[in-house]
Amino acid sequence: MIKIKKATLVFLIILAVVCGAAGLYTLQTTGAAAKFGLGGGHVLNEEQYQKYRHLSKTYSKLDELRDDILHRYYVEVDEEALETGMLKGLYDGLGDPYSYYMTPSEYEQTMISLTGVYSGVGVTISAGDSGYVEVVTPTKGSPAEDAGIRKGDWILAVDGTEYSGADLDTCAAAIRGPEGTDVTLTVRRGDNLFDVTITRKKIVTQTVESRMLEDGIGYIAISGFEENTAGDFEAALAEIEAQGATSFVLDLRDNGGGLVDAAVAIADVLLDEGVVAYTEDHDGNKDYYRTSHGRTDLPYVVLVNEGSASSSEILSGGIKDNGGGPLVGVTTYGKGIIQSVEQLTDGSGIKMTILQYFSPNGSVIHKQGIEPDYVVELTEDCFDENGELINDLQLQKALELLK
């Protein structure tokens, strides 16, 4: 990567020699110019000169500091690790925990996580406002749940290596590993700090759960949006209809998000023709996610909470603004940004926030969240001593509305 930057700089300087223009500057054979073997007397216009100054200041300084480390650091330096650190640092400068550079192995682990099949402990994590890696929810029946990991726990370290919210995917990659091996998580829960060792196993994430409740009311919960989620949702909807459902509850609580396309595909089942959400990029260009004509005939209520984030907010926001069904619960998490994951030619990759999304009526979602139509909070009395929900006031409200 460093060599590519140098080659780009040389190209820009040579281009300036060929073009020429009004407002000219002479490039002297000093500093970066001398370092790259360029003679004096080359002519640059104003724009090219300012571009050169920026590149020279930035990359010459970086190259000088790298050379200084290699020649004066007290022990031998791993140059590959040094380069990786420089590349990661570039994205760290954004101050965005969702944008980062990935080594080839980190990229591979990230792509594995999007398929819903991996070996690990079964826990959904997020980069919370605390600056730490926060547990959104443990997967039901997973080793993490069996070990007592709870929603709201902070994971401070994995096998003794500390991680912050900015290291989210690196932390996730460290938690995953070969089936049958152990991983030790250092967890903070309130004022308590403790280690828990968990044996990894193959996790096949089931993102859709369904059942019948009472009086012809079905229940469908979606825990995340992965490759098979939309198809599984349609199958679940057909199943409860076959069992006599005349309405249903859609539970998006603690759904940390996932693939946008999966959320939009589900919206297409729940909404008539219209806009689910729209995005805006760096240049102000807007792109609209739309649903087609035709929707389920069953009325429904959507449950959301502070753990409903990202793609689940696209879905719930689209439902709210289009009048698809009432939202019950508390204000959602507020992650209204979309990342692009790209692989580079050497197998490494980048994940970068490239879009901000808005609800159909233009409401800002990022750091604001979506307020439900009916605010229903769960109090401490709703949970038992083990943190299990025993009095679901939000679900009760949904049933009340459907009846």
Secondary structure as UniProt FT lines:
FT   HELIX           2..19
FT   STRAND          25..27
FT   HELIX           31..35
FT   TURN            36..37
FT   STRAND          42..44
FT   HELIX           46..55
FT   HELIX           56..60
FT   HELIX           61..72
FT   HELIX           79..92
FT   TURN            93..95
FT   TURN            97..98
FT   STRAND          100..102
FT   HELIX           104..115
FT   STRAND          117..120
FT   STRAND          123..127
FT   TURN            129..130
FT   STRAND          133..138
FT   TURN            140..141
FT   HELIX           143..146
FT   TURN            147..148
FT   TURN            151..152
FT   STRAND          154..158
FT   TURN            159..160
FT   STRAND          161..162
FT   HELIX           165..167
FT   HELIX           168..175
FT   TURN            179..180
FT   STRAND          182..189
FT   TURN            190..191
FT   STRAND          192..199
FT   STRAND          201..204
FT   STRAND          208..212
FT   TURN            215..216
FT   STRAND          217..222
FT   TURN            227..228
FT   HELIX           229..242
FT   TURN            243..244
FT   STRAND          247..251
FT   TURN            253..254
FT   HELIX           260..270
FT   STRAND          274..280
FT   TURN            282..283
FT   STRAND          286..291
FT   STRAND          300..304
FT   TURN            306..307
FT   HELIX           311..321
FT   TURN            322..323
FT   STRAND          327..329
FT   STRAND          337..343
FT   TURN            345..346
FT   STRAND          349..358
FT   TURN            360..361
FT   TURN            366..368
FT   STRAND          374..375
FT   HELIX           380..382
FT   TURN            385..386
FT   HELIX           393..402
//
